[in-house]
Amino acid sequence: MFHRVARHALAGCVASVLVLSGCTAGSTAESRALERRGTAAPATASSPSAAAWQDPSEDLDDATVWLSTGRRSGGLEQALPAKPAGGTVYVATQCQGRGTLTVDAGRYGTSTEHCSERPDGSLNGAAMRTREAATRLKVTASPGVTWAIAVGWDRHAPQPPE
């Protein structure tokens, strides 16, 4: 299961990093040490760039990008490759328009975004110790919602505890 990290909610975490020199996400036994990564905080609502669209693949940092959809609408079903070794699989989203965006990444988790007129998204990660078989990505969106998804794998990301 994914944990959702909204970009606009990360501003407080970024400020905390500067003040406290650290912002970490805990893990639970149920989530098998689901890892969360921060994303860049958006501009303030009063600035002209506040409504700028961001390609979600930019959030994947050093991960190997498996899929980047580009901006689109409607639904999508796409095969994801097998995960070759332990590491973290990341799913980054961006959506705009009134409605929801649901991303089902099989064994890597499912998340639902509540989209608005302002572009926003999340970055979710599932850390696993072992190889994983190929799975399917299924995306459904409300009419009028524009979205983009990027999926990547990072073998150097922290491993969950045994």
C-alpha positions as CSV (number, residue, x, y, z in Angstrom):
1,M,0.0,0.0,0.0
2,F,1.2,3.5,-0.9
3,H,1.4,6.4,1.5
4,R,0.5,9.7,-0.2
5,V,2.8,12.7,-0.1
6,A,1.1,15.7,-1.6
7,R,3.6,18.3,-2.9
8,H,1.8,21.2,-1.2
9,A,2.0,19.4,2.2
10,L,5.8,19.1,1.9
11,A,6.5,22.8,2.4
12,G,6.5,22.2,6.2
13,C,8.8,19.3,5.9
14,V,11.2,21.3,3.8
15,A,11.2,24.0,6.4
16,S,11.8,21.5,9.1
17,V,14.8,20.1,7.2
18,L,16.4,23.5,7.2
19,V,15.7,24.0,10.9
20,L,16.1,20.5,12.3
21,S,18.4,19.0,9.7
22,G,16.2,16.0,9.0
23,C,12.8,14.8,7.9
24,T,12.2,11.1,7.8
25,A,9.3,8.9,7.2
26,G,8.7,6.0,9.5
27,S,7.6,2.5,8.5
28,T,5.2,0.0,9.8
29,A,5.3,-3.7,9.8
30,E,2.1,-3.7,7.6
31,S,3.6,-1.5,4.9
32,R,6.9,-3.4,4.9
33,A,8.9,-0.2,5.4
34,L,7.2,1.8,2.7
35,E,9.5,4.6,1.9
36,R,8.5,8.2,1.1
37,R,10.6,10.7,-0.8
38,G,10.1,14.5,-0.7
39,T,9.4,16.6,-3.8
40,A,9.9,20.2,-4.5
41,A,7.4,22.5,-2.9
42,P,5.3,24.5,-5.3
43,A,5.4,28.3,-5.6
44,T,3.0,30.3,-3.4
45,A,-0.5,30.7,-4.6
46,S,0.0,34.4,-5.3
47,S,2.9,33.9,-7.7
48,P,2.3,33.4,-11.4
49,S,4.1,30.0,-11.4
50,A,1.8,28.5,-8.8
51,A,-0.3,26.9,-11.6
52,A,2.7,25.5,-13.5
53,W,2.5,21.9,-14.6
54,Q,5.4,19.7,-13.5
55,D,6.4,16.4,-15.2
56,P,6.3,13.7,-12.5
57,S,9.4,12.1,-13.9
58,E,11.4,15.0,-12.4
59,D,10.5,13.6,-8.9
60,L,12.3,10.3,-9.6
61,D,15.8,11.7,-8.9
62,D,18.3,8.9,-9.5
63,A,15.7,6.2,-10.1
64,T,15.6,4.2,-13.4
65,V,12.5,5.4,-15.2
66,W,10.3,2.5,-16.3
67,L,7.4,4.5,-17.6
68,S,6.6,8.2,-18.2
69,T,3.2,8.9,-19.7
70,G,3.3,12.5,-20.5
71,R,0.3,14.7,-19.9
72,R,-3.0,13.0,-20.9
73,S,-6.6,12.3,-19.9
74,G,-8.8,9.2,-19.8
75,G,-7.5,5.9,-18.6
76,L,-4.5,3.7,-19.2
77,E,-3.4,0.1,-18.7
78,Q,0.3,-0.6,-19.1
79,A,2.6,-3.5,-18.3
80,L,5.4,-2.7,-15.8
81,P,8.6,-4.7,-16.0
82,A,9.8,-7.2,-13.3
83,K,11.8,-5.6,-10.6
84,P,15.3,-7.1,-11.0
85,A,16.4,-6.9,-7.4
86,G,15.6,-5.3,-4.0
87,G,15.1,-1.6,-3.9
88,T,12.2,0.9,-4.1
89,V,9.6,1.3,-6.8
90,Y,8.4,4.9,-7.0
91,V,5.1,6.2,-8.6
92,A,5.0,9.9,-9.2
93,T,1.7,11.6,-10.2
94,Q,0.5,15.0,-11.4
95,C,-3.1,15.9,-12.0
96,Q,-5.3,18.9,-12.7
97,G,-9.1,19.3,-13.0
98,R,-12.0,18.6,-10.8
99,G,-12.2,14.9,-9.9
100,T,-10.0,11.9,-8.9
101,L,-7.1,10.0,-10.3
102,T,-6.7,6.4,-9.2
103,V,-3.4,4.6,-9.8
104,D,-3.2,0.9,-9.2
105,A,0.4,-0.3,-9.5
106,G,-0.4,-3.9,-8.5
107,R,1.8,-5.2,-5.7
108,Y,3.5,-1.8,-5.5
109,G,0.3,-0.2,-4.2
110,T,-2.7,1.9,-5.1
111,S,-3.4,5.5,-4.5
112,T,-6.2,8.0,-5.2
113,E,-5.5,11.7,-5.9
114,H,-8.2,14.3,-5.3
115,C,-7.4,16.7,-8.2
116,S,-8.3,20.4,-8.4
117,E,-7.9,23.2,-10.9
118,R,-4.4,23.7,-9.5
119,P,-1.8,21.1,-10.7
120,D,-0.7,18.9,-7.8
121,G,0.5,15.4,-7.3
122,S,2.3,13.0,-5.1
123,L,5.3,10.7,-4.9
124,N,4.8,7.2,-3.4
125,G,7.3,4.4,-2.9
126,A,7.2,0.8,-2.1
127,A,10.5,-0.7,-0.7
128,M,11.0,-4.4,-1.2
129,R,13.9,-6.7,-0.4
130,T,13.5,-9.2,-3.2
131,R,12.9,-9.5,-6.9
132,E,9.3,-9.0,-8.1
133,A,7.5,-10.4,-11.1
134,A,6.1,-8.1,-13.7
135,T,2.8,-6.4,-12.9
136,R,0.3,-4.1,-14.6
137,L,-0.3,-0.4,-14.0
138,K,-4.0,0.7,-14.3
139,V,-4.9,4.4,-14.2
140,T,-8.5,5.7,-14.1
141,A,-9.4,9.4,-14.0
142,S,-12.6,11.4,-13.8
143,P,-13.8,13.2,-17.0
144,G,-12.0,16.5,-17.3
145,V,-9.0,15.5,-15.3
146,T,-5.6,15.8,-17.0
147,W,-2.8,13.7,-15.5
148,A,0.7,12.3,-15.9
149,I,2.4,9.4,-14.2
150,A,6.0,8.3,-14.0
151,V,7.2,5.0,-12.5
152,G,10.8,4.3,-11.6
153,W,13.0,1.9,-9.6
154,D,16.0,2.7,-7.4
155,R,18.1,-0.2,-6.2
156,H,20.1,2.1,-4.0
157,A,17.1,3.3,-2.0
158,P,16.9,2.1,1.6
159,Q,15.9,-1.5,2.1
160,P,13.2,-2.5,4.5
161,P,14.2,-4.4,7.7
162,E,14.2,-8.2,7.7
